[in-house]
Every structure is written in C-alpha cells, then in structure tokens.
Amino acid sequence: MSREIVAGVDGSPESLAAADWAAREALLRGLPLRLVHAWRWEPLDLPLLQDPTTQQQAAQAVLREAEAAVTAHHPDLPTTAQVIGDTPVAALLDTSREAELLVLGSRGHGAVAGYLLGSYGQQIIAAARCPVVAVRSRDGAAAEPPAGEILVGQQGSPEDSAPVLRFAFEAAATRGAAVRAVRAWSLPPLFAYSPGSLRLADEAGGLVPYEEKALREALAPWRERYPDVPVTEHVELGSAGQVLLSGSGSAQLLVVGRRVRRGALGTRIGSVAHAALHLAPCPVAVVPHEVDPQD
C-alpha cells in the first residue's frame, strides 16, 4: 500500500489552504501529495451548466488551480492531481482507505465548508479510514507557530487512546514540537460509583491522583518511543471540549479522537470532535479510535 497525503479541493479558499497545509505536512513526513477533486455530471437548473463538457472543464480548472498553487510554493514535492467521477463523500471516503492522512478545508465557527458543506463533513469525518485534518483558510496562508505545541486529548484506557496519542507524538516528532496531553474529567453522579471504582480511586489517593495516574500510564509507551519529544501533562475537572479549546490558542495542531454515534438521523461524531472542529483556532486532526469492520 502506497502512503500519501490526500487533500480534497473544490476551489474555495478553505480547500486551497488545506492543500497548502497538506503539502507542508507531506514534506515533513517525506510523503507524496495527491490532490483530489470529485465531480460527477448531473443536470442542473442553470442552462449554461447543463453541458457535461462545460462542467468537466470547470472541474479540471479547479484542480489545475490547486496544483499550480502547491507546486509554486513547494516545487520539490511529488504531487499528483486527480478528478474522481463520484460524489464528494464517496470519492473522499474511498481515498481514505489507502491515505496516510486526509486534509479538508473548514470555515470553523459554523458549518464546515466546501467539500464539507451541509452534512458532507460529518459523513466524511465519521467514516474515514484514516485521520482527517480540518484546515481553515488562514491556517494555510501562514506558517504554523514555531513554538506551538501539539495539543492532544486523552480519554479512556491506554488502548483506547493509543491511535490518538500515536498521531500526536508523530506530529510533534516531525516538527520538533512538544506535546501537551490533556485529560478532562467530571464528577459522576453518586449512583455511578461502584465499589471497584472507589477502591481504585482510594488506592491512587483520590480522584485527581487517579486521573493523573491514568494519563501518565497512557503516555508511558509513547514517551518511551519518542524520548526526544517534550511532554506536558494536564488534568482538569471540566468538559473535555471546553478544556481542550481553552488551551488551543497557541497550539499548532489539536488532535482529538473520533467516537462515532449511529442514530436515526445518521452517523454523528462525538461532542469533543464536534466542538473542536467548529471552535478551535488551529487545524484539528480527528483520529479514529478504530475502524468499524462493517464500514
């Protein structure tokens, strides 16, 4: 399987920023970049756009613009460009099966844009086989803060959070950056306590030391694997989304896990990833905890 960074482009400023961010990430990782534009001819109400040849030419123009911008800034980066004859969701989910990373444009502070208009973004992020990074237009225009940390949220057991922490430490290692690992916790209702949980908390010396111990144990294998990456541990009482957002102002990348909820209205990502994608001021990487074998 070939490893590559894939960026979805649609001509919007957000997608062009995503392509530039993806190019810089590809250079950091020593991987090629593939630019993808999804297009499938469908009759429209506008007479001038009814002609499939006209629509196809427009799709090619979008791709050429993105490719020209990338090669102008990164001439030594191996770059390919491809128009895929399918819907955006289907095309990008298909590329995610073999991609190292999928990068998309995002407006933030509202609905995700471009390929992510409407429910597209949620469908792609919820079902992608690889990590997805959402990039705003300003993120591609300027270099990342040189002193910025890789901010990562850790939840659950060391096994649950391993893919998220792996991604964060890899990102930090390629950039020469530090990792700030955050574990947020809340007081459960009294009926949620069990003798087993109370015993574990007592053995740790209380609820706060228990959470600190859980974070320390989750980080241990990654500290050992990446000994040159400085790590700061942060445990705080509060909502995970709010705690992460409060520390994201100076981060160059926020990394969160993806927990998928399937309901009557379709597939939804978890609340932490949802808050990060809409409100974080930096690029956001959403990393699947595991791939659903039914997908």
C-alpha positions as CSV (number, residue, x, y, z in Angstrom):
1,M,0.0,0.0,0.0
2,S,1.4,3.4,-1.0
3,R,1.5,6.0,1.7
4,E,0.4,9.5,0.7
5,I,-1.2,12.7,2.0
6,V,-4.5,13.4,0.2
7,A,-6.2,16.9,0.1
8,G,-9.7,17.4,-1.2
9,V,-10.0,20.6,-3.2
10,D,-13.1,22.4,-4.6
11,G,-11.8,25.9,-5.5
12,S,-12.8,27.5,-2.2
13,P,-10.2,29.5,-0.2
14,E,-10.5,26.9,2.6
15,S,-9.7,24.0,0.3
16,L,-6.7,25.8,-1.2
17,A,-5.5,26.4,2.4
18,A,-6.0,22.7,3.1
19,A,-3.9,21.8,0.0
20,D,-1.1,24.1,1.2
21,W,-1.2,22.7,4.7
22,A,-1.2,19.1,3.3
23,A,1.8,20.0,1.1
24,R,3.8,21.1,4.2
25,E,2.7,18.0,6.1
26,A,3.8,15.8,3.2
27,L,7.2,17.4,3.2
28,L,7.6,16.9,6.9
29,R,6.7,13.3,6.6
30,G,8.6,12.7,3.4
31,L,5.4,11.5,1.6
32,P,3.9,12.4,-1.8
33,L,0.8,14.6,-2.1
34,R,-2.4,13.8,-4.0
35,L,-4.9,16.5,-4.8
36,V,-8.4,15.2,-5.4
37,H,-11.5,16.9,-6.8
38,A,-14.8,15.0,-7.0
39,W,-17.0,15.6,-10.0
40,R,-20.0,13.8,-11.4
41,W,-22.1,15.3,-14.1
42,E,-25.7,15.9,-13.1
43,P,-28.2,18.1,-14.9
44,L,-28.6,21.5,-13.2
45,D,-31.2,24.2,-13.4
46,L,-28.7,26.7,-14.9
47,P,-28.7,26.3,-18.7
48,L,-25.1,27.3,-19.1
49,L,-24.0,24.5,-16.8
50,Q,-26.2,21.7,-18.4
51,D,-23.4,20.7,-20.8
52,P,-21.3,17.9,-19.2
53,T,-18.2,19.1,-21.1
54,T,-18.5,22.5,-19.6
55,Q,-18.8,21.1,-16.1
56,Q,-15.9,18.8,-16.7
57,Q,-13.7,21.6,-17.8
58,A,-14.7,23.6,-14.7
59,A,-13.7,20.6,-12.6
60,Q,-10.3,20.4,-14.3
61,A,-9.8,24.1,-13.8
62,V,-10.4,23.8,-10.1
63,L,-7.8,21.0,-9.9
64,R,-5.2,22.9,-12.0
65,E,-5.5,26.0,-9.8
66,A,-4.8,24.0,-6.7
67,E,-1.9,22.1,-8.3
68,A,-0.3,25.3,-9.6
69,A,-0.5,26.9,-6.1
70,V,1.1,23.9,-4.5
71,T,3.9,23.5,-7.0
72,A,4.6,27.2,-6.8
73,H,5.2,27.0,-3.1
74,H,6.6,23.5,-2.9
75,P,8.3,22.7,-6.3
76,D,10.2,19.7,-4.9
77,L,7.2,17.9,-3.5
78,P,6.0,14.9,-5.6
79,T,2.4,15.9,-6.4
80,T,-0.3,14.3,-8.4
81,A,-3.8,15.6,-9.2
82,Q,-6.9,13.6,-9.9
83,V,-10.6,14.3,-10.8
84,I,-12.7,11.4,-9.4
85,G,-16.1,10.8,-11.1
86,D,-18.2,10.4,-8.0
87,T,-19.9,12.4,-5.2
88,P,-17.5,14.2,-2.8
89,V,-18.4,11.9,0.1
90,A,-17.9,8.7,-1.8
91,A,-14.7,9.9,-3.5
92,L,-13.0,11.1,-0.4
93,L,-14.0,8.1,1.7
94,D,-12.6,5.9,-1.0
95,T,-9.3,7.7,-0.9
96,S,-9.2,7.5,2.9
97,R,-8.8,3.7,2.6
98,E,-5.2,4.0,1.5
99,A,-4.2,7.5,2.5
100,E,-1.9,8.3,5.5
101,L,-3.9,11.4,6.1
102,L,-6.9,13.2,4.5
103,V,-6.9,17.0,4.6
104,L,-10.0,19.2,4.1
105,G,-11.0,22.8,4.2
106,S,-13.0,24.2,7.1
107,R,-14.5,27.5,8.0
108,G,-14.9,26.8,11.7
109,H,-17.2,28.8,13.9
110,G,-20.1,27.3,11.9
111,A,-20.8,24.7,9.3
112,V,-17.7,23.1,7.7
113,A,-17.3,24.4,4.2
114,G,-16.6,23.4,0.6
115,Y,-16.5,19.6,0.4
116,L,-17.8,19.9,4.0
117,L,-21.0,21.8,3.1
118,G,-24.0,20.6,4.9
119,S,-23.6,17.1,6.3
120,Y,-20.7,16.2,4.0
121,G,-18.1,16.9,6.6
122,Q,-19.7,14.9,9.3
123,Q,-20.1,11.9,6.9
124,I,-16.5,12.0,5.8
125,I,-15.0,12.5,9.3
126,A,-17.3,9.9,10.8
127,A,-16.5,7.2,8.3
128,A,-12.9,7.9,7.1
129,R,-10.4,5.1,7.5
130,C,-7.5,7.5,8.2
131,P,-7.1,10.6,10.3
132,V,-8.8,13.7,8.9
133,V,-7.4,17.2,9.4
134,A,-9.7,20.2,9.0
135,V,-7.9,23.4,8.0
136,R,-9.2,27.0,7.9
137,S,-8.2,29.5,5.2
138,R,-5.9,31.4,7.5
139,D,-4.1,28.2,8.5
140,G,-2.7,27.6,5.1
141,A,-1.7,31.2,4.5
142,A,0.9,31.4,7.3
143,A,3.4,29.0,8.8
144,E,2.5,27.3,12.0
145,P,3.7,28.9,15.2
146,P,7.2,27.6,15.6
147,A,6.8,27.3,19.4
148,G,3.3,25.9,19.2
149,E,2.5,22.7,20.9
150,I,0.7,19.6,19.6
151,L,-2.4,19.6,21.9
152,V,-4.0,16.2,22.3
153,G,-7.0,15.0,24.3
154,Q,-6.6,11.7,26.1
155,Q,-9.7,9.7,27.1
156,G,-10.4,6.2,28.3
157,S,-7.8,3.5,28.6
158,P,-4.3,3.4,27.2
159,E,-5.6,1.0,24.5
160,D,-8.5,3.3,23.5
161,S,-6.3,6.4,23.2
162,A,-3.3,4.7,21.5
163,P,-4.1,5.8,17.9
164,V,-4.7,9.4,19.0
165,L,-1.5,9.6,21.1
166,R,0.5,7.9,18.3
167,F,-0.7,10.6,15.8
168,A,0.1,13.4,18.2
169,F,3.6,12.2,19.0
170,E,4.4,11.5,15.4
171,A,3.2,15.1,14.5
172,A,5.4,16.5,17.3
173,A,8.4,14.5,16.3
174,T,8.3,15.6,12.7
175,R,8.0,19.3,13.8
176,G,10.4,19.3,16.7
177,A,7.5,20.4,18.9
178,A,6.3,19.5,22.3
179,V,3.1,17.5,23.2
180,R,0.6,18.8,25.7
181,A,-1.6,15.9,26.7
182,V,-4.9,16.8,28.3
183,R,-7.3,14.6,30.3
184,A,-10.5,16.2,31.4
185,W,-12.7,14.5,33.9
186,S,-16.0,15.2,35.6
187,L,-17.7,14.1,38.8
188,P,-20.1,11.3,38.1
189,P,-23.4,11.1,39.8
190,L,-23.4,9.3,43.1
191,F,-25.2,6.3,41.7
192,A,-22.5,5.8,39.1
193,Y,-19.8,5.0,41.7
194,S,-19.1,1.3,42.2
195,P,-17.1,-0.4,44.9
196,G,-14.4,-1.2,42.2
197,S,-14.1,2.4,41.1
198,L,-14.0,3.7,44.6
199,R,-11.3,1.2,45.5
200,L,-9.1,2.3,42.5
201,A,-9.6,5.9,43.5
202,D,-8.7,5.2,47.1
203,E,-5.6,3.3,46.1
204,A,-4.5,6.3,43.9
205,G,-5.0,8.7,46.8
206,G,-8.2,10.4,45.5
207,L,-10.0,11.2,42.2
208,V,-7.4,13.8,41.0
209,P,-4.4,11.5,41.5
210,Y,-6.4,8.7,39.9
211,E,-6.9,10.7,36.7
212,E,-3.3,11.8,36.8
213,K,-2.2,8.2,37.1
214,A,-4.5,7.2,34.2
215,L,-2.9,9.9,31.9
216,R,0.6,9.0,33.0
217,E,0.0,5.3,32.1
218,A,-1.5,6.2,28.7
219,L,1.5,8.3,27.8
220,A,4.2,6.0,29.1
221,P,4.7,3.9,25.9
222,W,4.8,7.0,23.7
223,R,7.3,8.8,25.9
224,E,9.5,5.7,25.6
225,R,9.0,5.5,21.8
226,Y,9.7,9.3,21.3
227,P,12.2,10.2,24.1
228,D,13.1,13.5,22.4
229,V,9.6,14.9,22.4
230,P,8.9,17.1,25.5
231,V,5.6,16.3,27.1
232,T,3.4,18.3,29.5
233,E,0.6,16.6,31.3
234,H,-2.6,18.4,32.2
235,V,-5.5,17.0,34.2
236,E,-8.5,19.3,34.7
237,L,-12.0,19.0,36.1
238,G,-14.5,20.0,33.4
239,S,-15.9,19.3,29.9
240,A,-13.3,17.7,27.6
241,G,-14.3,20.0,24.8
242,Q,-14.0,23.2,26.8
243,V,-10.8,22.2,28.5
244,L,-9.2,21.5,25.1
245,L,-10.5,24.7,23.5
246,S,-9.2,26.8,26.4
247,G,-5.6,25.5,25.6
248,S,-5.8,25.6,21.8
249,G,-5.0,29.3,21.3
250,S,-1.2,28.7,21.0
251,A,-1.3,25.2,19.6
252,Q,-0.2,24.5,16.1
253,L,-2.4,21.4,15.9
254,L,-5.2,20.0,18.0
255,V,-5.6,16.2,18.0
256,V,-8.8,14.5,19.2
257,G,-10.2,11.1,18.9
258,R,-13.3,10.1,16.9
259,R,-16.1,8.3,18.6
260,V,-19.0,7.6,16.2
261,R,-22.6,7.5,17.2
262,R,-25.1,6.0,14.8
263,G,-28.7,7.1,15.2
264,A,-32.0,7.6,13.3
265,L,-30.7,10.9,11.8
266,G,-27.5,9.3,10.6
267,T,-23.9,9.0,11.8
268,R,-22.6,11.6,14.2
269,I,-19.2,12.3,15.5
270,G,-18.6,12.8,19.3
271,S,-19.2,16.1,21.1
272,V,-15.5,16.7,21.7
273,A,-14.5,16.4,18.0
274,H,-17.6,18.4,17.0
275,A,-16.6,21.3,19.4
276,A,-13.0,21.2,18.2
277,L,-13.9,21.3,14.5
278,H,-16.2,24.3,15.0
279,L,-14.4,26.4,17.5
280,A,-10.7,25.6,17.7
281,P,-8.5,28.4,16.2
282,C,-5.9,26.0,14.8
283,P,-6.0,23.0,12.5
284,V,-7.8,20.0,14.0
285,A,-6.9,16.3,13.4
286,V,-9.7,13.8,14.1
287,V,-8.2,10.3,14.6
288,P,-10.4,7.2,14.5
289,H,-10.0,5.1,17.6
290,E,-10.6,2.0,15.4
291,V,-12.1,1.1,12.1
292,D,-15.6,-0.3,12.1
293,P,-15.4,-3.7,10.4
294,Q,-18.8,-3.1,8.8
295,D,-17.6,0.1,7.1
